[in-house]
Amino acid sequence: EPSRAYYAYEHIPQYFRLADFDRWKLFTEERERRVRLMEPSDCEVSGGPLFSIIVPLYHTPVSTFQEMVDSVKAQLYSKWELILINSTPGDRELSEAAMHLDDPRVNVITLEENLGIADNTNVGIDAAQGDYIAFFDHDDLLDKLALFRYAQAIASKPETDVLYCDEDFLTEAGDFINPHPNLISTCFAAITM
């Protein structure tokens, strides 16, 4: 497992200078404990939007693919569709894993060839049925509350056209290690109010 020093060197070192890492770790652990107690019925939004999550696949390792899919299926907000665009049909292991997904909200589109990330993504956009489109990389994980928070934001401001969230890095051990400094201050402000 790469060390914190590796990430400090490799990924925007000022995050580590600005972030209170130990405090961030405690925050994420407490948050995860609270989220585990939540049910989908706690995260319903009346008239909430359908999100189309577009994921281009290109030689994605099956374990990474499964973790990504599981993170979407674990959403506490349930109005979503996952559109997987497989541009490597010759990758049998990935193709089989994609075809064996058993959720009616998952749509697998298999391309004959790789069209490039932009055109592969556009194929997914064309297939989308949702009110909002979310772009997602094949090696990303989606926080269980992400779509719920988006739906809440849209419900509070229906004129919303675009939403943005930031990222954090996750180690193999499951630790969040590289929060954006503004994310830290926002989260700590939210839990101290």
N, C-alpha and C positions, 0 to 999 in steps of 0.2 A: 504494500500500500504506500503510495507516495506520501511523503511527510508534509507537514504544514509548511516547512521551509521551502520545499519544492514549489508548492502552490504560491507561496509568497514571492518567489522568484519568477515563476512562470506566468502568473495571472495578476496583473495590475497590483503591484505591491502596495500602493497607497491604501487599498482596502484594509490591509492588515494594520497599517499604522493608525487608521482612523477608527477601526472597529474594535469594540470591547469583546473579544472572542469568547471569554469565559461567560460573560453575561449573555451573549447571543446563544451559546450552547444551552444555558439554563432556560432561556426563553423558549427555544425550539423544543426542548424536552417537555416543558410544562404544557406548551401548546399541543404537542402530539398526544399527551395524556388526556387533555380535554377533548380533542377531536375524536379519539377512540370511543368516547362515551356518546357521541352524536349518532343520530339515525337520519336516514334520508328525509323522514317526515319533519325533522328539525330544519331542513334546508329547502323547503318549498317556497316558491315565489309566485304569488297569484298572477296569472297571465304572463309568466316569465318567458323569455325567448328560448328558441331552439338554437343551440350552438353547433356549427359544423366544424369539426376539428380535422384539418387537412394534414396528412403525414405522408410525404414522399419516402419511399423505401428504396435503398440502394445497397445491396450486399450487407444488410443489417444482420449482425449476429443474433441468432434466435433468442438467446438469453436476454439480450438488450431489448429486442423486439417485444418479448413477453412482458418484461418489466414496464415498458412504455405503455403497452395495451392495458395491463393490470392497473396502472395509475389512472388511466382514463375511466376504466370500468369501476374504479373505487370512488368516483366522484359522488359526493353526497347530494349534489344537484343532478337530477336525472334526465333533464331535457337536453340531450346531446346526440350527435351522430358522429361516428369516427370513420373518416374516409381515408383508406390506406391505398396509396398508389404504388404498386410494386413494379419497378422498372427493371428488375432483374429476375425474370421468370426462369432463367436457367439455374438459379440458386434454389435447388429443390427443397432443401431444409427450410428456408425462409418461406417459399411458396406453400409448402405443406402446412407450416405453422399458421400462416395467414388464412388458408382455406378452412382450417379446423376451428376457427373462432366461432363460438356459438352464442351470438348475441345479435338480435335483429337490428340493433343500432349501428352495427359495424358493416361497412360496405368496402369490399376489397375489389380494386380495379387493377387488373394485370395488363400492363403494356407489352407490346411485342418487342420494344426496344427502349433503351434509355433516351429520353428526349432532352435531358438536362434538367436541373433543379427547377428552373422557372417554368418550363413547359409541363413538366410532371405535376407541379403544383397547380398550374392552370387547369389541367385535366380534373383534378380534385375540386377546384372551385366550380367548374362547369357541372359537376355532379351534386354539389351541395344543395340541400333543401332548407338549411337553417336561416334564421334571421340575422345571425352574425357568423362570421368566419374566423376561426382561430388557426394560426399557423403553428405547427409543432414539429420539431425535429425528431427523427427516428430514435435518437438516443437520449431524449429528454424524459423527465418524469413530471407529472402534473400534480400539484398539491391537491389534496382531497377537497379543499374548500374553494379552489380557484374559480370554478364556474359559478358556484353559489355567490361568491363575492362580486363577480361580474354581473350576474342577474340582479343582485341587490342594487348595484350602482345604476344599472339601466332602469330599474323600477323607480329609483329616486329621481332620475333625470332621463325621461323617455326620449328626449331629443338627442341622446348620446349616439354618435356615429362610430367612434373609435375608442377602444380601451387599451391600456398598456400595463404590463407588469414587468418587474425586474426579475433577475435570476439570482440563484445562489449555487454554489458548487457542493456536491454531495460525494463523500468518500465511499469506498466500498463497504466501510463499517456502518454507513448510514448517518454520518455526522455532517451537518451543514457547516461549511468552513469559510466561505468567501462572500458574506453578505455585502450588499452595496451600503455605504454609510447612511444614505438617506433612508433606506429601508429600515435600518436599525433604529434610527431616531424616531421614525414613524411608529414602528411596532412598540417601542418602549413607551412612547407617549400614549399610545392606545391602551396599554395595559395599566398605566398608572393613573388614568383619568377615572 
